[in-house]
Amino acid sequence: MKLFTFPPAPNPLRVSYFLKYKGLEIETEIIDLKEKQQFNAEYVAVNPNATVPALLLDDNTLLTDSIAICAYLERKHPEKPLFGQNDEEYAQVIGWCHKLYVEGFSAVAEVLRNGSEFFADRALPGLTPIKQLPALVERGQTRIGLFWNMLDKHLSEREFVAASGFSQADIDAYAICQFASWVKASIPPECENLNRWHQQVAAILD
């Protein structure tokens, strides 16, 4: 089993925090996105999507989504569970990971990929050139604000994002908060519940 990753990036960061919390170590190869190594022929031969993270299993099965990688490793290493304590909580965690990705991660990515020169003609991940749409930057910024408010309200009556305790949903939300700094966005001071949660998760993960 081998993990291809670049920890500073948000999706790899979700896996890195999972591994850190679990205390797991697996063979790892760094694919430097700053140097655009994901487009090297050697890596594309492994992962035609040219994205990270990617987990190559011993039978050559390839997992290329952070949530799939974490869910797989959770089944292999159930100690210190991050996907809930039962089937109902598992479903809650998966549901929230999806919601966070759609409403949070994609909002930040919309701003970054359509506003940064580094992503010129790469508005979407992968090998196909996609032109930037500058109008999406403003929309993405609006969506980030909505995301903060949604999560702050959700955390007004909860200690953690999903299930009965700390979970992968908290890891994903925390990674989004860090990703937001890439576009100079941060949790507003008035989001007291979200700021309380952020400090609590930072103490767990950092």
Protein Blocks (a to p, Z undefined) as FASTA:
>chain_A
ZZdddfkbmklmmmmmmmmmnopacddddddfklopmmpmklmmmmmnopacddddfkop
acfbfklmmmmmmmmmmghiaebjbfklmmmmmmmmmmmmmmmmmmmmmmmmmmcfklgo
ilbgcjbdcdddfklmmmmmmmmmmmmmmmmmmmmmcfbfbhjbdcfklmmmmmmmmmmm
mnopacdfklmmlmmmmmmmmmmmZZ
